[in-house]
Amino acid sequence: IYPEFSIAKLAAAKVSNLVIRKIGIKKVYYEFQMKGLSSNMKIRANDRVLLIPNEKRDMSANRRMEPWKVTIESMEWLSHINGYKVITKETSADLFDMVKKDKEISESPENLDWYLYPTYIDAWSKKLYGENALLQRYNMGRSWLGSRLSYLWKIRSKQELFWPENWTFSAPSVYLYAPNLLLEMVSNSKETHDKLLTQIEPSLDPSQERSIHLALEKVISGIQGPPGTGKSQTIAALIDEYYIRCINNGKKSVKILVTSFSYAAIRVLIKKIREGKNKSGKPTPSSQIQMIFLHSMHQKLIPSQSGCRDVDDLVRSGSTWKLNNQPYTVTNSRLLEESLEKSYIIFANAHQLYFLPDRVEDDFSFNLICVDEASQLQVDHFMSSLQFVKKHKFVIKPKFRGEPNTQITDNDDIKHLSIENSLNPNLLTKIVIVGDYNQLPPVQPVPPPKNLESILKSLFVYYVKNHEIPNSQLQTNYRSHKDIVHFTSQLGFYEDLKPDPNNMDRMIKGNINNVEEKWVKKILEPQKVVSCIIHKKKFEIGVSALESYLVVKIIIGYFKMVQPVSKAQERLFWRETVGVVAPHNAQGRLIIRQLYDKLINPSKPLTCLNHSELMNLLINTIYSVEKFQGSDRELIISSIGISDKDQLKAESEFIYNINRFNVLTSRAKSKIILIASKRFFKYIPNDRNIMEEAAHIRNYALNYCNKSVNFSFKDEKNLDEFVEFRYKD
């Protein structure tokens, strides 16, 4: 692991005062202090980390490191040591005993220097490669259609292609590599629906209705959902409409898969569907069918809820499967189908779907597959879902068919393919991909090469932008104030995006007279919805003490303005009311520490929570844009933390990324405050594309925020600071 996770690579922490605590005969846990946290190190409660002495830092990254892993139980910030007090969860690994038995270490464990490192588990690669992995299933990894696609897109390492021996292809390979063939299939059905049949509430807007009509007309299609446009509600309505149509057409069985990148999104969709009500308050038809949540052992089940159907809990742990916590309910000889009703919805992510073939019949398939968060999903993860499209064989015909294994010389011969055998599109699995390529793509360890972005960026980009499958955009923002929505519209990403008339004038709530400092009160005025604070610092390279001071002052003011009076209200404040976005972990940690110190100040404590819970809430309130994607807050504050010209140049592609800025501004429901240096807004990147993206951010601060007020205040060192406050009038 050395030097990949060394201090030099900015992903490590130094441990001091390490103590081992015994629990009974075999169990132990550890207490220690953590002061030397490098700027890129991310640690929080429930993280699994390596706790090793200096002598083990050149350990190979293999199974030998397993005994050195511990799980963080709690982290508490201690101002007097300027570090964290950390307690781990119980474990059977006695690290001190392991050190004593190690012949290469002569010192006692108490006298060693100990370090903490993040652990990285690549749980996906082995699901792609190797015997019976996804690339081997249904010929997805060796299909000539895939070779053809890479040849036409000019991304092959050796730009040549040969005629195949066989023109019969599996359904998964057609869906993956040649989706446009599916769109050429025309249904013989005379069924037409001018109006949707679903009565789900809230009622759908015209763009949602158009998207559902398109999804049900095509074998494969996309729904582009800009921030706050009700993607989850649209998916719930789509599923209800699809189920009603199937039943009305005499179908006895309707099988639906809902999949997503994250469990959080899956849980939102489960909630939307099972709580579905029509205009008269009765449950929607889709809310009454069987729902199964397939997940790993680390996820909690969906609890029972009054007035809603229970969600069946399917857990895979190693080679063991349990349905509703009952052993031997799903086995090699007792397959999942025995526990399924005629119609059902399965909710699962790619990792769990990979294993599902072990517990279902070979011909197990779905009628409808909905993919949420497709803009955060890598293309290869979708192969897990494609295992369960209906297993038709496709016989394909090219414009011209050459001799098998001879080289193809004319692209036109293979550019246009057609399906030769007769297949009814109504009997094919329907796929709906929901996402937004103007938000952030999947987080990847290494940025994809430019020529491979077409297949490595995200599933939504792959199908909607590159294969150009039919796509419909949602157009009503139900989340944010009109000033926020209008700025999003100005970015030019979306067609006819408009605010919801019932929500367009929303503002932050609270008693602003509770705010003591006049300048903080000015910033927090509810009618100043879109704003920024511009300072004149010039040499910050990722951490800005001034910006941290401003953020803390504003949050404390807002906390007093909202005035939560109970633990439940305060939890709600940190989880749903306020959020802080900092591009760099070091800036986020500085804000967390200073805010924590203010809230627990012994002379005038503001919090009613215990200190450990408060710290955990702050850690989940102040973090990067990527973590905020998919959520929202009443007030969003962003601290950029960089003003040094050389640092801006080095990070320009990251710091001025317009998709990141789009996600940042669109998280706010009622108010947004951007804090940055004048140099950040004035800097002109060398790259033309980045220059255009930086211009949008400059436009936000210097034009869209069209009113300006200068004010001064005393910083924590009692020195005068001068800043410009700009806002939209």
HUFEN-V385950 format. One record per helix or strand of 2 or more residues. SS is the DSSP state (H for helix, E for strand). FROM is the first residue (numbers start at 1). TO is the last residue. If there is no record, write none. Layout:
BEGIN
ss: [SS:SS]
from: [FROM:FROM]
to: [TO:TO]
END
This chain:
BEGIN
ss: [H:E:E:E:H:H:E:E:H:H:E:H:H:H:E:H:H:H:E:H:E:H:E:H:E:E:E:H:E:H:E:H:H:E:H:E:H:E:H:H:E:E:H:E:H:H:E:H:H:E:H:H:E:H:E:H:H:H:E:H:H:E:E]
from: [7:13:27:48:54:63:69:83:95:109:114:125:134:144:168:171:180:206:220:231:255:263:277:285:290:312:320:336:344:350:368:374:379:393:412:417:425:430:450:459:471:476:482:498:512:518:530:545:567:578:585:611:622:625:633:645:652:658:668:678:688:707:720]
to: [9:23:37:53:56:68:78:88:101:111:118:128:139:152:170:177:183:217:224:248:260:274:278:288:296:317:323:339:348:359:372:376:386:398:415:419:427:435:456:466:473:477:490:499:514:524:535:562:577:582:599:619:623:628:639:650:655:666:677:682:704:714:727]
END
